[in-house]
Amino acid sequence: MDEMTSAERVMCVLRRQQPDRIPHFEWIIDRKVREAICPGASMEEFTLRMGLDAILTAPDFHKEQIAPNRFRNEWGVISEATTEEHTFPIDGPIKTLEDLRRYQPPDPRALGRYRSLERLVAKYKGRLAIGVHLNDVFSLPRYLAGFERLLMATIDEPELVHGLVDLSVEMNLEMARQCAQRGADFVFTGDDYASAERPFVSPTAFRKFFLPGLKRVVAGFHDAGLPIIKHTDGMILPLLDMIVDTGIDCLDPIDPIAGLDIGWMKQHYGDRIALKGNVDCAHTLTFGTEREVVEETKEVIRKAGHGGGLIVSSSNSIHSSVKPGNYLAMWNAIRMYGRYPLDLEPWGADDLGAAFS
């Protein structure tokens, strides 16, 4: 097969087809890991220097500092800086149905809202797959109302939950239309639905409050011409059939900490969705040896790579505790063992040394 561009490779996988080789990219690569591998590189520079297959961005929302390490964004959500790349939401502007009725969300068509996307499209369209991080039905309601308030509202104020979900759907559909018009290739939604032990809400509550909106947002993204990589950590098996039935194109990250097996996923759902994952970033990439990382990466490819439809990545993100050498070991193993037709014979000692030289 002729060498594909990164954009062609990723889009081929999202159609559940077999590319020239298995693509790789991450939702987040922490600056500490980037700095150890490519000193001084921004995420964009790191993407180029490492030959990652997709570059991710998001709509541009302003934020103001309101206290040391605390910020309020255009949504009215207050977040706190952490040692990781992302902030942590701690309070939102909507606690009651009356708050929701008075609430004015940011303008999805505001001047400059998609400046970051426009710049990446101008530089990389057709070369890298350009993904936009939006939301679907859980994260925005969770941020606006607070996690505990949202869960309690499924019991004591269902109209509030429905209203928050509708707000999230409408806002994200409009942003997706705007992103599609500007040349985005796919959407990456980051709404988590579960902890490592169980979903945040019961299957009955998910079907009642969140599934109708998820169906709408997936259909709307598709109407805009954007495939969807749906991210959710945790033990999602009780919700999995509902999630897949919405028509998502790819599921990320097949969380091994929650006991999910990417081979089982490939066997049961590989004819309907592509898969992204799932080298363990909680244990193997953080505490393991480079050889253990290589073996786990090969096992992911062995279980889910045949026939295509696989993006190999971490089981969530490359967070600050991941050993830089372990990230490189995964990166090298994807390159060495991820070319089609797959050849997963064990490395010899000379091969291992060459990969890390």
JONOR-V947236 format. One record per pair of residues at least 6 apart in sequence whose ideal C-beta (glycine too) atoms are under 8 Angstrom apart, sorted by sequence separation. I is the first residue (numbers start at 1). J is the second residue. D is the distance in Angstrom with one decimal. If there is no record, write none. Layout:
{{I;J;D} {I;J;D}}
//
This chain:
{{12;18;7.3} {13;19;5.9} {35;41;7.6} {46;52;7.6} {65;71;5.5} {66;72;5.2} {72;78;5.2} {73;79;7.1} {81;87;5.5} {82;88;5.4} {93;99;6.6} {94;100;5.2} {107;113;7.5} {124;130;6.3} {193;199;5.6} {194;200;6.1} {221;227;7.8} {222;228;7.5} {254;260;5.0} {269;275;7.9} {279;285;6.2} {304;310;4.9} {337;343;7.0} {12;19;4.3} {34;41;5.7} {38;45;6.9} {64;71;6.6} {71;78;7.1} {72;79;8.0} {80;87;6.1} {153;160;4.6} {154;161;5.5} {193;200;6.1} {199;206;6.5} {221;228;5.2} {236;243;6.8} {244;251;7.4} {254;261;7.6} {305;312;7.7} {337;344;5.7} {4;12;6.9} {38;46;5.3} {41;49;6.2} {47;55;5.1} {63;71;4.5} {64;72;5.6} {70;78;6.1} {71;79;5.6} {79;87;3.9} {80;88;5.2} {120;128;8.0} {142;150;5.3} {145;153;6.8} {153;161;4.9} {179;187;7.4} {192;200;7.9} {193;201;7.9} {201;209;7.1} {243;251;7.2} {254;262;4.6} {280;288;8.0} {284;292;5.8} {285;293;6.2} {288;296;7.5} {314;322;7.5} {347;355;7.4} {13;22;7.8} {34;43;6.9} {37;46;7.5} {63;72;6.4} {70;79;7.2} {71;80;7.8} {79;88;6.0} {94;103;5.7} {121;130;6.0} {141;150;5.4} {201;210;7.3} {266;275;6.3} {284;293;5.7} {301;310;7.3} {318;327;5.5} {9;19;4.4} {13;23;6.0} {63;73;4.2} {70;80;5.4} {71;81;7.4} {79;89;4.8} {80;90;5.4} {93;103;6.4} {120;130;5.5} {218;228;5.9} {265;275;5.7} {300;310;7.9} {8;19;7.3} {9;20;6.6} {38;49;5.3} {44;55;6.6} {62;73;7.1} {63;74;7.3} {69;80;5.6} {70;81;7.6} {78;89;7.2} {79;90;6.3} {150;161;6.7} {176;187;6.0} {232;243;7.5} {254;265;5.5} {301;312;6.4} {336;347;7.7} {9;21;7.0} {34;46;4.8} {38;50;7.2} {61;73;5.4} {62;74;5.5} {66;78;6.9} {69;81;4.3} {77;89;5.4} {78;90;5.6} {284;296;5.1} {300;312;5.7} {10;23;5.1} {37;50;7.5} {61;74;4.7} {78;91;4.4} {117;130;7.3} {193;206;7.2} {230;243;6.6} {262;275;6.1} {9;23;4.7} {29;43;6.6} {61;75;7.1} {77;91;7.3} {78;92;7.5} {150;164;7.1} {251;265;7.3} {279;293;6.8} {4;19;5.6} {10;25;7.7} {77;92;5.0} {117;132;6.2} {145;160;7.2} {262;277;5.9} {297;312;6.6} {336;351;7.7} {4;20;4.8} {63;79;7.9} {71;87;6.6} {76;92;6.7} {77;93;7.2} {262;278;5.0} {280;296;6.5} {314;330;7.4} {3;20;5.9} {6;23;6.8} {29;46;6.5} {75;92;7.8} {76;93;3.6} {172;189;7.9} {193;210;7.8} {279;296;5.4} {1;19;7.9} {2;20;7.2} {75;93;7.6} {230;248;4.2} {251;269;7.5} {260;278;7.4} {279;297;5.4} {312;330;7.7} {1;20;4.7} {145;164;6.1} {229;248;7.8} {232;251;7.9} {236;255;7.8} {336;355;6.2} {70;90;7.7} {141;161;7.0} {144;164;6.1} {228;248;5.0} {229;249;6.8} {230;250;6.9} {232;252;7.9} {233;253;6.8} {235;255;7.5} {228;249;5.2} {229;250;4.3} {230;251;5.6} {231;252;4.6} {234;255;5.7} {254;275;6.1} {279;300;6.0} {25;47;7.5} {227;249;4.1} {228;250;7.1} {229;251;7.8} {230;252;6.9} {231;253;6.7} {233;255;4.9} {236;258;7.4} {251;273;5.4} {254;276;7.6} {255;277;7.8} {256;278;5.7} {278;300;6.1} {312;334;4.9} {333;355;7.5} {141;164;3.6} {144;167;7.7} {227;250;7.2} {229;252;5.5} {235;258;4.1} {237;260;7.2} {250;273;6.0} {251;274;7.7} {252;275;7.8} {253;276;6.3} {254;277;4.0} {255;278;7.0} {257;280;7.2} {277;300;7.1} {332;355;4.3} {140;164;7.3} {141;165;5.9} {234;258;5.0} {235;259;6.7} {236;260;7.5} {249;273;6.5} {250;274;4.0} {251;275;6.0} {252;276;3.8} {253;277;4.0} {254;278;4.0} {256;280;4.9} {332;356;6.9} {222;247;6.7} {233;258;7.2} {235;260;7.5} {244;269;5.8} {248;273;6.1} {249;274;6.2} {250;275;6.8} {251;276;7.0} {252;277;6.0} {253;278;5.2} {257;282;5.2} {26;52;7.5} {141;167;7.6} {250;276;5.6} {257;283;7.9} {312;338;6.4} {329;355;7.7} {25;52;4.5} {76;103;7.7} {140;167;7.2} {141;168;5.8} {219;246;8.0} {329;356;7.1} {24;52;6.3} {25;53;5.2} {137;165;5.1} {140;168;4.0} {189;217;7.9} {214;242;7.9} {218;246;4.4} {219;247;7.0} {244;272;5.8} {328;356;7.0} {24;53;6.0} {25;54;4.1} {27;56;6.9} {139;168;7.8} {214;243;7.3} {218;247;5.1} {240;269;7.8} {244;273;5.9} {275;304;5.4} {285;314;6.0} {23;53;3.8} {25;55;7.7} {75;105;6.8} {138;168;8.0} {218;248;5.9} {23;54;7.2} {25;56;7.4} {75;106;6.2} {137;168;5.6} {140;171;7.1} {211;242;5.3} {215;246;5.0} {325;356;7.6} {74;106;4.2} {136;168;7.1} {137;169;6.5} {140;172;7.5} {214;246;5.1} {215;247;7.9} {297;329;7.5} {308;340;7.5} {135;168;6.1} {136;169;7.7} {206;239;5.4} {279;312;7.1} {281;314;4.0} {282;315;7.0} {285;318;7.4} {286;319;8.0} {293;326;4.7} {297;330;5.0} {301;334;7.6} {305;338;6.9} {187;221;5.3} {270;304;7.3} {275;309;6.5} {276;310;7.6} {277;311;7.9} {279;313;7.2} {280;314;7.8} {281;315;5.0} {282;316;7.7} {199;234;7.2} {203;238;4.9} {207;242;6.4} {211;246;7.5} {274;309;4.3} {275;310;5.5} {276;311;4.2} {277;312;7.5} {278;313;7.7} {279;314;5.4} {280;315;5.1} {281;316;5.3} {286;321;4.9} {290;325;5.6} {294;329;5.3} {298;333;6.1} {136;172;6.6} {198;234;7.8} {199;235;6.9} {202;238;7.9} {203;239;6.1} {206;242;6.6} {273;309;7.8} {274;310;6.8} {275;311;7.3} {276;312;7.9} {277;313;6.1} {278;314;7.7} {279;315;6.2} {281;317;6.6} {286;322;5.6} {290;326;6.0} {293;329;4.1} {294;330;7.7} {297;333;3.9} {301;337;5.5} {306;342;6.5} {135;172;5.4} {196;233;7.6} {197;234;7.8} {198;235;5.5} {199;236;6.5} {266;303;6.2} {270;307;7.4} {274;311;6.9} {276;313;5.7} {277;314;7.5} {278;315;4.5} {281;318;6.8} {285;322;4.7} {286;323;6.8} {289;326;8.0} {293;330;5.3} {297;334;6.3} {301;338;5.9} {305;342;5.6} {134;172;4.9} {194;232;6.5} {196;234;5.6} {197;235;5.8} {262;300;5.8} {266;304;4.1} {277;315;5.6} {281;319;6.5} {285;323;6.9} {288;326;6.4} {290;328;7.8} {291;329;7.8} {294;332;7.5} {187;226;4.8} {189;228;6.4} {192;231;7.4} {193;232;4.6} {194;233;6.7} {195;234;5.1} {196;235;6.2} {199;238;5.6} {203;242;7.3} {265;304;7.1} {270;309;5.9} {290;329;4.0} {294;333;4.6} {298;337;5.5} {186;226;5.8} {187;227;7.3} {188;228;7.9} {189;229;7.4} {191;231;7.3} {192;232;5.0} {194;234;2.9} {195;235;7.0} {198;238;7.4} {199;239;5.4} {263;303;3.3} {286;326;7.5} {293;333;7.2} {297;337;7.3} {302;342;7.9} {103;144;7.6} {134;175;5.8} {185;226;7.6} {186;227;4.6} {187;228;5.1} {188;229;4.7} {189;230;5.6} {190;231;4.9} {191;232;6.5} {192;233;5.0} {193;234;6.8} {194;235;5.2} {262;303;5.3} {263;304;6.2} {281;322;6.0} {285;326;4.8} {301;342;6.5} {134;176;6.1} {184;226;6.4} {185;227;7.8} {186;228;7.0} {187;229;7.2} {189;231;6.2} {192;234;6.4} {194;236;4.9} {261;303;7.5} {262;304;4.7} {284;326;7.4} {285;327;6.7} {302;344;5.3} {10;53;5.2} {132;175;8.0} {173;216;7.6} {177;220;8.0} {186;229;6.3} {188;231;6.5} {193;236;5.9} {266;309;7.8} {301;344;6.5} {9;53;5.6} {10;54;5.3} {132;176;7.7} {165;209;6.5} {169;213;4.7} {173;217;6.2} {176;220;6.5} {180;224;4.0} {266;310;7.7} {6;51;7.7} {61;106;6.4} {134;179;7.6} {165;210;6.3} {168;213;6.9} {172;217;5.9} {176;221;5.1} {179;224;7.7} {180;225;5.3} {194;239;7.2} {285;330;6.8} {6;52;7.5} {7;53;8.0} {180;226;5.4} {193;239;5.9} {298;344;5.6} {6;53;3.9} {132;179;4.7} {154;201;6.2} {162;209;6.8} {165;212;7.9} {166;213;6.8} {169;216;5.2} {173;220;4.1} {177;224;5.0} {179;226;7.1} {229;276;6.2} {6;54;6.8} {161;209;4.9} {165;213;4.2} {169;217;5.0} {173;221;7.4} {176;224;4.9} {59;108;7.4} {151;200;6.7} {168;217;7.8} {94;144;4.6} {95;145;6.5} {151;201;6.8} {158;208;8.0} {176;226;5.8} {193;243;7.8} {92;143;5.4} {93;144;6.4} {94;145;5.0} {95;146;7.4} {139;190;6.3} {154;205;5.2} {158;209;7.2} {169;220;7.6} {173;224;7.8} {279;330;5.4} {60;112;6.2} {61;113;7.9} {92;144;4.4} {132;184;4.7} {139;191;4.2} {60;113;5.8} {89;142;7.6} {92;145;5.6} {130;183;6.9} {131;184;7.1} {134;187;5.3} {136;189;4.5} {138;191;4.1} {139;192;7.4} {294;347;7.3} {30;84;6.3} {31;85;6.5} {59;113;5.3} {60;114;6.9} {89;143;4.7} {92;146;5.4} {95;149;5.9} {130;184;5.5} {131;185;6.5} {132;186;7.6} {133;187;7.9} {134;188;7.5} {135;189;5.7} {137;191;6.5} {138;192;7.1} {30;85;5.4} {59;114;6.0} {60;115;5.5} {91;146;6.6} {130;185;4.8} {131;186;5.0} {132;187;5.7} {133;188;5.1} {134;189;5.7} {135;190;6.7} {136;191;5.0} {138;193;6.0} {154;209;5.8} {28;84;7.7} {60;116;5.4} {129;185;4.9} {130;186;7.8} {131;187;7.0} {132;188;6.9} {133;189;7.6} {135;191;5.5} {28;85;5.1} {59;116;8.0} {129;186;6.6} {131;188;4.8} {133;190;6.0} {28;86;6.8} {58;116;7.2} {59;117;7.5} {125;183;5.4} {257;315;7.0} {294;352;7.4} {57;116;4.7} {196;255;7.0} {252;311;7.8} {256;315;5.4} {57;117;5.1} {97;157;6.3} {100;160;6.2} {253;313;6.8} {255;315;5.8} {96;157;7.6} {121;182;6.0} {196;257;5.0} {197;258;7.5} {250;311;7.1} {252;313;7.4} {253;314;6.9} {254;315;7.1} {255;316;7.3} {291;352;7.2} {294;355;7.8} {97;159;5.8} {105;167;6.5} {113;175;7.9} {117;179;6.0} {121;183;3.8} {138;200;7.7} {196;258;4.7} {253;315;4.8} {57;120;5.6} {97;160;4.9} {100;163;4.9} {108;171;5.9} {121;184;7.3} {186;249;7.7} {195;258;8.0} {253;316;5.4} {96;160;7.0} {100;164;6.7} {103;167;7.8} {114;178;5.9} {118;182;5.5} {188;252;7.9} {194;258;7.0} {55;120;5.8} {75;140;7.7} {109;174;7.4} {113;178;7.1} {114;179;6.5} {117;182;5.4} {118;183;7.9} {77;143;4.7} {94;160;7.8} {97;163;6.8} {105;171;5.7} {108;174;4.3} {117;183;7.6} {290;356;6.7} {77;144;6.6} {100;167;7.4} {108;175;4.9} {117;184;6.1} {75;143;6.8} {76;144;7.5} {114;182;5.3} {55;124;6.1} {75;144;6.6} {109;178;6.6} {94;164;7.0} {108;178;6.4} {138;210;6.3} {55;128;4.8} {57;130;7.3} {59;132;7.4} {137;210;4.8} {54;128;6.1} {55;129;7.5} {57;131;7.5} {58;132;6.2} {53;128;6.9} {54;129;4.0} {55;130;6.0} {56;131;4.6} {57;132;6.0} {58;133;4.3} {59;134;7.6} {44;120;7.9} {52;128;7.8} {53;129;6.1} {54;130;7.2} {55;131;7.3} {56;132;7.4} {57;133;7.2} {58;134;7.4} {137;213;4.2} {54;131;5.3} {56;133;5.9} {136;213;7.3} {137;214;5.0} {136;214;5.6} {137;217;6.5} {47;128;7.2} {136;217;4.8} {136;218;7.5} {233;316;6.0} {132;226;7.9} {136;230;7.4} {131;229;7.2} {25;129;7.8} {23;129;7.8} {27;133;7.7} {59;175;5.5} {7;125;7.6} {11;129;6.3} {7;126;5.5} {10;129;3.6} {59;178;7.9} {7;127;6.1} {9;129;7.6} {59;179;7.5} {5;126;6.5} {6;127;6.5} {7;128;5.8} {5;127;5.7} {6;128;4.9} {7;129;4.6} {5;128;7.9} {6;129;6.0} {7;130;7.6} {54;185;7.9} {54;186;7.9} {56;188;6.3} {27;188;6.9} {27;190;7.1} {14;186;6.3} {11;185;6.4} {10;185;7.3} {11;186;7.5} {10;186;7.4} {7;185;6.4} {27;231;6.8} {15;227;7.9} {14;227;4.5} {14;229;7.4} {11;227;7.4} {27;252;7.7} {15;249;7.9} {14;249;4.9} {84;319;5.9} {14;250;5.7} {84;320;5.7} {13;250;7.5} {83;320;6.1} {16;270;7.4} {16;271;7.4} {16;272;7.9} {16;273;7.3} {16;274;5.3} {53;311;7.9} {15;274;7.9} {14;274;5.5} {13;274;5.3} {22;301;6.5} {50;331;6.7} {22;305;5.9} {33;318;5.3} {25;311;7.2} {27;313;7.9} {24;311;6.8} {26;313;5.4} {30;317;7.6} {33;320;7.1} {37;324;5.3} {22;310;5.7} {23;311;5.2} {24;312;5.5} {25;313;6.6} {26;314;6.1} {29;317;7.4} {30;318;5.9} {32;320;4.8} {36;324;3.8} {18;307;5.8} {19;308;6.2} {22;311;7.0} {23;312;7.8} {24;313;6.1} {27;316;7.6} {28;317;4.0} {29;318;4.3} {30;319;5.4} {31;320;8.0} {33;322;5.6} {18;308;3.1} {22;312;5.3} {27;317;5.1} {28;318;6.6} {30;320;4.3} {37;327;7.1} {17;308;5.0} {18;309;7.7} {26;317;6.0} {28;319;7.2} {33;324;5.1} {37;328;6.5} {16;308;6.6} {17;309;7.1} {26;318;5.2} {30;322;7.2} {16;309;4.1} {33;327;5.7} {13;308;6.1} {12;308;7.0} {13;309;6.0} {13;310;6.6} {13;311;5.7} {29;327;7.6} {10;311;7.1} {24;331;6.8} {24;334;4.9} {22;334;6.0} {21;335;7.6} {24;338;7.7} {22;338;3.4} {21;338;5.0} {22;339;7.8} {21;339;4.3} {22;340;7.9} {20;339;6.9} {21;340;6.3} {20;340;6.3} {19;340;7.1} {18;340;5.7} {1;340;6.9}}
//
